[in-house]
């Protein structure tokens, strides 16, 4: 193996111009794929966060409940009307991608803020939520636990500090960014279990609000399934669920979200085609290289080189060249992404979409995969021409026939 690698390196060094052009071509393809894959995953994550911050596609509440529609969020107002928490789980609607239940109770004398200040206690299911936690701007470095609360932007308290609600201690887990929606600005968010544990402490004219009962919710925030339209989902919900009202948000955001998924899939297909075209280019190039070096290969076979050694030498040469080209492409890709940081990232942040780069380990994985794929392309592209040459007689190769 060491001998094959040594011969391959000598051959690459003898033909510097051709080797450089091969590595440059592979570097270009690998750089595009590495940069495209990294940016695609980063943009996908960023858009997921950004569009999730724009809230749900629609909201399902009890018929007669008040709602609040803003450019940013759909929110249900506190009400005595409730729905069953497992309503969507039982319905199993194909046009609905996710349905996040919420409980909202407006309480007095809770101990939050001033003595007569009302507070909105909002319960959500952390396992199903996609509209609350995306707004977190500060949080503790651990998972949310029972007894933890998240404060709206209108309430100030240090992370990890103790907040008394009806005399019961809770830990401030995090704080939301400014949404411009009243219930979110002054709200105190917590898990269902944490909110239901307060039911016995809430005193009202008719006892605790009905929404604090286990298994009851104020409404659902709904995200459409891929390919579904708001009209389809609305019809399915109203025809399946009884005594509910469907409130639709900005349908433009739903179209953009679904269109983005299709766009990213198209980019992935283009990258696959680019790799395939690069493999064909390497194959054509090595066919020409084998033709040029027929005499050399014939002499190697004449002095005892086996067919496997001939193929191994040519494949090793291709793997070294394309692997080096892949590494160079990764370096170029990193430089290109630095430029994106000053253009695309700046633009997205200006329109309120935080850009979430892939973390370091994942970028390293993508880089390694790009280099490995480049090496595989070299091996595949050179194998057939080398295999054909290895089958010919030494005499024919030296004479240059065929």
C-alpha positions, -999 to +999 in steps of 0.1 A: +000+000+000+028+023+009+044+016-025+012+023-043+008+057-025+045+065-033+040+058-070+007+078-070+024+108-054+052+107-079+028+106-108+009+135-094+041+155-089+053+148-124+021+163-139+017+193-117-006+213-140-030+185-146-030+175-110-037+211-099-066+214-124-081+181-111-079+192-075-093+227-084-123+211-101-130+188-072-123+217-047-150+238-065-175+210-064-167+200-028-167+237-017-201+243-032-215+211-016-199+218+019-210+254+019-245+245+005-250+218+030-239+239+060-259+269+049-289+248+040-290+232+075-283+265+092-310+284+072-334+255+078-328+258+116-330+296+115-362+297+095-377+270+118-370+293+148-380+324+129-413+310+116-421+294+149-417+327+165-444+340+141-467+316+159-492+289+147-509+288+114-543+286+132-559+284+166-587+262+178-607+274+208-641+267+223-669+283+203-676+317+219-640+322+233-623+356+227-591+356+207-563+380+199-548+381+164-516+401+158-490+401+130-468+380+153-489+356+173-522+340+176-532+339+213-564+329+232-577+352+258-586+339+293-620+323+293-642+300+313-648+278+282-626+247+279-618+219+256-605+183+262-567+181+262-567+150+241-591+164+214-565+164+186-549+132+197-582+114+192-591+131+160-558+123+142-563+148+114-539+144+085-540+181+076-527+190+111-489+187+116-487+197+153-513+209+179-500+225+210-525+228+239-525+257+263-542+267+295-547+304+303-561+316+336-562+353+347-559+355+384-560+382+411-540+385+444-515+360+432-486+378+448-471+386+414-465+423+409-487+447+429-514+436+454-543+442+430-525+434+398-540+406+377-516+380+362-520+356+334-509+321+343-503+302+311-497+264+311-482+246+281-469+211+273-431+213+268-432+181+247-457+196+222-450+233+225-437+252+194-448+288+202-435+296+237-399+284+240-388+298+206-392+332+223-369+324+251-340+350+253-327+339+286-329+306+305-311+283+329-286+258+316-308+228+322-341+213+312-373+227+325-386+210+357-418+210+377-420+242+397-402+262+370-418+293+354-410+314+324-417+352+326-430+374+298-409+403+288-430+427+309-419+410+341-385+414+356-368+388+378-333+372+380-329+338+365-329+311+392-346+335+417-376+325+437-411+337+426-440+333+450-473+325+434-502+323+459-475+318+485-459+288+467-423+291+457-414+287+420-380+290+402-376+316+374-364+293+346-363+319+318-377+350+302-393+356+268-384+384+243-408+412+235-438+400+215-461+430+217-490+407+228-504+415+262-509+380+275-473+371+265-458+403+279-474+400+314-478+362+314-462+337+336-456+304+317-453+270+333-460+233+326-494+219+329-485+200+361-471+231+377-502+251+368-526+224+379-508+222+413-520+258+420-557+250+414-564+246+452-548+280+459-568+300+434-599+316+449-626+330+428-663+337+430-670+301+417-639+284+429-608+277+407-612+283+369-623+253+350-592+254+329-571+244+359-588+210+359-566+182+347-573+172+311-589+206+302-573+234+281-582+268+268-573+261+232-548+246+207-522+263+186-520+244+153-494+240+126-504+227+092-490+194+079-466+197+049-486+204+018-519+211+036-537+244+031-555+264+058-588+258+040-583+220+041-573+220+077-602+244+087-627+221+069-613+190+085-613+205+120-648+219+119-663+187+104-646+165+129-645+185+162-677+198+177-683+232+194-650+247+184-640+278+165-610+280+141-591+313+139-566+315+110-535+336+111-515+350+082-517+324+055-487+339+037-464+326+065-478+291+060-470+293+022-435+306+029-428+278+054-439+251+031-422+267+000-389+269+019-390+231+026-395+225-011-366+249-020-342+232+004-351+198-010-344+212-045-310+225-034-301+191-020-310+175-053-288+199-072-259+191-049-264+154-056-263+161-093-231+182-089-214+153-072-226+129-100-213+152-127-180+155-109-177+117-108-183+116-145-157+143-151-131+124-130-139+092-150-134+109-183-102+125-171-087+092-159-097+076-192-075+101-209-048+096-182-048+058-187-046+063-225-016+086-221+002+062-197-004+030-216+033+024-221+041+029-185+013+005-174+025-020-200+060-019-186+047-024-150+028-054-161+057-068-181+080-067-150+054-085-129+029-060-116-005-077-109-038-064-121-049-055-086-017-034-082-023-015-114-059-007-104-047+001-069-021+026-081-045+045-103-073+045-077-049+056-050-037+085-072-073+096-078-082+093-041-052+114-031-059+141-057-097+143-051-092+140-013-068+170-014-093+188-036-121+181-011-100+195+017-092+226-003-129+229-011-138+228+026-113+256+033-128+277+005-163+270+018-153+283+053-141+315+036-173+319+017-194+314+048-175+342+064-188+364+036-224+351+042-220+362+079-218+398+067-246+397+042-272+369+045-270+367+083-272+405+086-303+406+064-321+378+083-315+395+116-329+427+102-362+410+094-363+395+128-352+360+119-322+349+141-296+330+121-286+297+138-253+284+125-246+247+128-225+240+159-188+232+156-190+194+158-217+193+131-197+215+108-167+192+113-189+162+104-202+180+072-166+189+063-153+153+068-183+139+048-174+164+019-138+152+019-148+115+021-173+120-007-147+137-029-123+107-023-151+083-031-158+102-063-121+098-072-121+061-065-153+055-085-142+077-114-109+061-118-118+025-111-133+016-145-106+031-167-079+015-145-097-019-145-100-019-183-063-011-187-053-038-162-071-064-183-050-057-215-018-075-224+015-057-216+025-059-253-007-041-265-003-014-238+034-008-247+025-006-285-004+017-276-030-002-296-067+001-289 
